[in-house]
C-alpha cells in the first residue's frame, strides 16, 4: 500500500443522480475516501470523486436495500448520502471499522473505545424477546423469509444467520455482532426460532450459548411456527442448482476480460467446493444470480507474467493477472488487485481442480 493509505479495494457504489450501481476502486486515507473509475483493468486518475470524512456518520449494517444486504451508508456534514456495497460480510465489517476509525482519527479516546467495542460482550438489560419477535414479523421493517438452498435441498420461508445478526444490530437490539449472536441463541432457546439444515443444526450441539447460533451466510433459520422443508428430488435439480449447492470457499471482487468484446469488468467471484465451481456475478445488478461460471474439474490455473501484456490479453492490462483454462479449453483471464490476492486465488482454485 502507498503511504497514508489505510485500506483500498473494490466496493460497489450507488450513483447520486441515476441510482445505478457501479464498481469503483476505493482508497481510504486519514480524512478522505477516494474512489476511481476503472478502465482496461487500471484505475483512471484523477479520482472520480472523494468523500470528506470529517463530521461523517456511518451506518453499518445498512438495511435500506432488501437485495443488497452488505451495505455501508455514509452521510456527510452536508447531508450527502453514499451507499457502498462490499463482497462479503467480513469485508464490509473491515471497511466499516477502518472508516469509523478514520472519521474519529482526531479523537484518540473514541478510537480506543472502538477497539474495546469490537471485542466487547454486554447484553442490554431487561430484553423483551416477545418485542423483538413482534418486530421481526413486521411487514415493513422485519425479517423477510424466503426460499434458501443448502446442499441440494430447498428450504421455504428461511433466512440466513448473518442477515438476522445485521437486523438485530440495525434495530438497536444489539451493540455488536457477538451480542447479536448471543441474543439470537436466546431466541432459539425460547423456541422463537428454529435451525434449518445441516449447518445450523450442527451448531446446536455446542454447549456454549454464544456459539449455538451461527453468524454465517450459509446457516439457515426460520420462525418456529413456519417451519417447512422441501427436499428436491435428484430428477428436479437443475444443473445451476447443483452448481450452486457447494460450500463457499472464497469470494471477492476481481476484474475479468470478456469473451466477445474483450473489455475488462469488475465481477464478484464465488468459489465453491463439492461440487467445485467458480461463478461470477455482475455487482451492478440486484438479482443474486451468476452471469457466468464453470466447473473446475480438470481445469488449469496459472499466474501470468507481470512484465508487459501477456498473450491473449487485450488492452494495456498488466500486473496481478492469472488464467484459468477449463476442461473444454475455454480461457478465462482475470486480474487481482495485488500479487498476494492473486496467489490466494490461485492456491484456492488449485485445491479444487
C-alpha positions in Angstrom: 0.0 0.0 0.0 1.0 3.6 -0.6 2.0 5.8 2.4 -1.0 7.1 4.3 -3.4 4.5 2.7 -5.4 2.8 5.5 -7.3 0.4 3.2 -8.0 0.0 -0.5 -10.1 -2.2 -2.7 -13.3 -2.6 -4.8 -16.7 -1.5 -3.4 -19.9 -1.1 -5.4 -21.3 2.5 -5.2 -24.8 3.8 -5.8 -24.9 6.7 -8.2 -26.1 10.1 -7.0 -28.3 11.3 -9.9 -29.2 8.0 -11.5 -29.4 5.4 -8.7 -27.5 2.7 -10.6 -24.7 0.7 -9.0 -21.1 0.6 -10.3 -17.9 -0.9 -9.0 -15.3 1.6 -8.1 -11.8 1.3 -6.6 -11.7 2.9 -3.2 -8.7 4.3 -1.3 -9.2 5.2 2.4 -6.9 7.9 3.8 -6.9 9.6 7.2 -9.7 12.1 6.4 -10.9 11.2 2.9 -12.3 8.3 1.0 -11.4 8.5 -2.7 -13.0 6.5 -5.5 -11.7 5.8 -9.0 -13.3 4.6 -12.2 -11.7 1.5 -13.8 -10.8 1.3 -17.5 -8.9 -1.6 -19.1 -8.1 -3.1 -15.7 -6.5 0.1 -14.4 -7.8 2.9 -12.2 -8.3 6.2 -14.0 -6.7 9.2 -12.4 -7.6 11.7 -11.1 -10.2 10.2 -8.8 -13.8 10.2 -9.9 -14.8 11.6 -6.5 -14.0 12.0 -2.9 -15.9 11.7 0.4 -14.7 14.0 3.1 -14.9 12.0 6.4 -14.8 14.9 8.8 -18.2 15.0 10.6 -19.4 12.0 8.6 -21.8 9.5 10.2 -21.7 5.8 9.3 -24.4 3.2 9.3 -23.4 -0.5 9.3 -25.2 -2.7 8.8 -27.5 -0.7 6.5 -30.7 -2.5 5.5 -32.3 0.1 3.2 -32.0 -2.1 0.1 -33.5 -5.5 0.6 -31.5 -7.1 -2.3 -28.2 -5.6 -1.1 -27.6 -6.8 2.5 -23.9 -5.9 2.6 -24.2 -2.1 2.5 -22.4 0.7 4.4 -24.1 4.1 4.4 -22.1 7.3 4.9 -23.8 10.7 5.5 -21.5 13.7 5.2 -21.8 17.0 7.1 -23.7 18.4 4.0 -26.2 15.5 4.3 -25.0 13.8 1.1 -25.6 10.1 1.4 -23.3 7.4 0.0 -24.2 3.7 -0.3 -21.3 1.3 -0.6 -21.6 -2.5 -1.1 -18.9 -5.0 -0.1 -18.5 -8.5 -1.5 -18.9 -10.3 1.9 -19.9 -9.6 5.4 -16.3 -9.9 6.7 -15.1 -7.4 4.0 -18.0 -5.0 4.8 -17.2 -5.0 8.5 -13.5 -4.5 7.9 -14.3 -1.4 5.7 -16.7 -0.1 8.3 -14.2 -0.5 11.1 -11.4 1.3 9.2 -13.7 4.1 8.0 -15.1 4.6 11.5 -11.5 4.9 12.8 -10.7 7.4 10.1 -13.8 9.5 11.0 -12.7 9.7 14.6 -9.0 9.9 14.0 -8.7 13.2 15.8 -10.3 11.7 18.9 -7.9 9.1 20.4 -10.3 8.2 23.2 -13.0 7.4 20.6 -10.7 5.1 18.6 -9.7 3.3 21.8 -13.4 2.9 22.6 -14.0 1.4 19.1 -11.3 -1.2 19.7 -12.8 -2.2 23.0 -16.3 -2.4 21.5 -15.0 -4.6 18.7 -14.2 -7.3 21.3 -16.8 -6.4 24.0 -19.5 -8.6 25.4 -22.5 -7.0 27.0 -26.2 -7.8 26.7 -28.6 -5.0 27.2 -30.7 -5.3 30.4 -34.4 -6.3 30.5 -34.6 -7.6 27.0 -38.1 -8.4 25.9 -37.8 -11.3 23.5 -41.5 -11.0 22.6 -41.0 -7.4 21.5 -38.1 -8.5 19.3 -40.0 -11.3 17.7 -43.0 -8.9 17.0 -40.7 -6.5 15.3 -39.1 -9.4 13.3 -42.6 -10.2 12.0 -43.3 -6.6 11.0 -44.2 -6.4 7.3 -42.3 -3.2 6.6 -39.1 -3.4 8.6 -38.9 -7.0 9.8 -37.2 -10.2 8.6 -38.5 -11.4 5.3 -38.1 -15.2 5.0 -37.5 -16.6 1.5 -36.6 -19.9 -0.1 -32.9 -20.8 0.5 -30.9 -23.8 -0.6 -28.4 -25.9 1.3 -26.6 -29.0 -0.2 -29.2 -29.5 -2.9 -32.3 -29.1 -0.6 -34.6 -26.1 -0.8 -36.0 -24.8 2.5 -39.0 -22.5 2.3 -39.5 -19.4 4.5 -36.0 -19.2 5.9 -33.3 -16.6 6.5 -29.6 -16.7 6.9 -27.8 -16.3 10.2 -25.7 -13.3 9.2 -28.8 -11.4 8.0 -30.5 -11.8 11.4 -27.3 -10.5 13.1 -27.3 -7.5 10.8 -31.0 -6.9 11.6 -30.6 -7.1 15.3 -27.8 -4.5 15.2 -29.6 -2.2 12.8 -32.6 -2.2 15.0 -30.5 -1.4 18.1 -31.3 -4.6 19.9 -27.6 -5.3 20.0 -24.5 -3.2 20.0 -22.1 -5.6 18.2 -22.1 -9.0 16.5 -21.1 -11.0 19.5 -24.0 -9.6 21.4 -26.4 -10.2 18.5 -25.3 -13.9 18.2 -26.0 -14.4 21.9 -29.4 -12.8 21.6 -30.3 -15.0 18.6 -29.2 -18.0 20.6 -31.6 -17.0 23.3 -34.4 -16.6 20.8 -33.7 -20.2 19.7 -33.6 -21.5 23.3 -37.0 -19.9 23.9 -38.4 -21.6 20.8 -39.0 -18.4 18.8 -36.5 -19.5 16.1 -35.5 -22.9 14.7 -32.4 -24.0 12.9 -32.8 -25.4 9.5 -30.4 -27.7 7.6 -27.1 -29.4 8.4 -25.0 -26.3 9.1 -27.2 -24.7 11.7 -28.4 -27.9 13.3 -24.8 -28.9 13.9 -24.1 -25.8 15.9 -26.9 -26.7 18.3 -24.8 -29.5 19.7 -22.3 -26.9 21.1 -22.6 -26.4 24.8 -21.8 -22.7 24.7 -24.9 -20.4 24.3 -22.9 -17.8 22.3 -21.8 -20.5 19.8 -25.2 -22.1 19.1 -26.3 -19.5 16.6 -24.1 -19.1 13.6 -23.3 -15.6 12.2 -22.8 -17.2 8.8 -24.2 -16.7 5.3 -24.6 -20.5 4.8 -26.5 -21.2 8.1 -30.3 -21.2 7.7 -33.0 -20.4 10.3 -36.8 -20.0 10.4 -39.6 -18.8 12.7 -40.6 -21.8 14.7 -44.2 -21.7 13.7 -43.5 -21.6 9.9 -41.1 -24.5 9.6 -41.5 -26.2 6.2 -39.0 -28.2 4.3 -38.9 -29.3 0.7 -36.3 -31.8 -0.4 -35.7 -31.5 -4.1 -35.5 -34.9 -5.8 -32.5 -35.6 -8.0 -34.6 -35.5 -11.1 -35.8 -32.0 -10.2 -32.4 -30.5 -9.5 -31.3 -28.4 -12.5 -27.7 -28.0 -13.4 -27.5 -24.5 -12.0 -29.0 -25.8 -8.7 -26.3 -28.4 -8.4 -23.5 -25.9 -9.3 -24.6 -23.5 -6.6 -25.1 -26.1 -3.9 -21.5 -26.4 -2.9 -20.0 -24.7 0.2 -18.5 -21.3 -0.4 -14.7 -21.4 -0.1 -13.7 -17.9 -1.2 -15.3 -14.8 -2.6 -14.2 -11.3 -3.7 -14.1 -8.7 -6.4 -11.8 -9.4 -9.4 -11.5 -7.9 -12.9 -12.4 -10.2 -15.8 -11.8 -10.0 -19.5 -15.0 -10.6 -21.6 -15.0 -13.4 -24.1 -16.5 -11.5 -27.1 -15.7 -7.8 -26.7 -12.5 -8.4 -24.7 -13.3 -5.5 -22.4 -12.5 -5.7 -18.6 -15.2 -5.6 -16.0 -15.4 -6.0 -12.2 -17.2 -9.1 -11.2 -17.9 -10.7 -7.8 -16.3 -14.2 -7.9 -17.5 -17.0 -5.7 -15.5 -20.2 -5.4 -17.4 -23.3 -4.2 -16.5 -26.9 -3.4 -18.4 -30.2 -3.6 -19.1 -29.6 -6.5 -16.1 -27.4 -7.4 -17.3 -24.4 -9.4 -16.2 -20.8 -9.9 -19.1 -18.4 -10.6 -19.0 -14.7 -11.3 -21.8 -12.1 -10.7 -22.4 -8.6 -12.0 -22.3 -6.4 -8.9 -24.3 -3.6 -10.6 -27.3 -5.9 -10.8 -29.7 -6.5 -7.9 -30.6 -10.1 -8.6 -28.2 -12.6 -7.0 -27.8 -14.8 -10.0 -24.4 -15.6 -11.6 -23.8 -14.2 -15.1 -21.3 -17.0 -15.8 -19.4 -19.8 -14.3 -17.6 -23.1 -14.9 -16.6 -26.4 -13.4 -13.1 -26.6 -12.0 -12.7 -30.3 -12.6 -9.8 -30.8 -14.9 -9.1 -27.1 -15.1 -5.6 -25.5 -15.1 -4.8 -22.2 -13.3 -1.6 -20.2 -13.5 -0.2 -16.7 -12.9 0.7 -14.6 -16.0 3.9 -12.6 -16.3 3.8 -9.1 -14.7 6.2 -7.7 -17.4 4.3 -6.5 -20.4 0.9 -7.6 -21.7 0.6 -11.4 -21.9 -0.6 -13.3 -24.9 -4.4 -13.5 -25.1 -4.9 -10.3 -23.1 -6.4 -7.3 -24.9 -5.7 -3.7 -23.9 -2.8 -2.4 -21.9 -3.6 -4.5 -18.8 -0.6 -5.5 -16.8 0.1 -6.9 -13.3 -1.5 -9.4 -11.0 -3.1 -11.4 -13.9 -3.9 -15.1 -13.9 -5.5 -17.5 -16.3 -7.9 -20.4 -15.9 -8.2 -22.9 -18.7 -11.3 -25.2 -18.4 -11.5 -28.8 -19.4 -13.2 -27.8 -22.7 -10.3 -25.4 -23.4 -12.1 -22.1 -22.6 -9.6 -19.5 -21.4 -10.5 -17.0 -18.6 -8.3 -14.0 -18.0 -8.6 -12.5 -14.5 -6.9 -9.7 -12.7 -6.5 -9.5 -8.9 -5.8 -6.2 -7.0 -2.4 -7.4 -5.7 0.1 -10.1 -6.1 -0.8 -11.5 -2.7 -4.5 -11.7 -3.6 -3.6 -13.4 -6.9 -1.6 -16.0 -5.1 -4.5 -16.6 -2.7 -7.0 -17.2 -5.5 -4.6 -19.4 -7.5 -3.9 -21.6 -4.4 -7.6 -21.9 -3.5 -8.6 -22.8 -7.1 -5.7 -25.4 -7.4 -7.0 -27.3 -4.4 -10.3 -27.9 -6.2 -9.0 -28.8 -9.7 
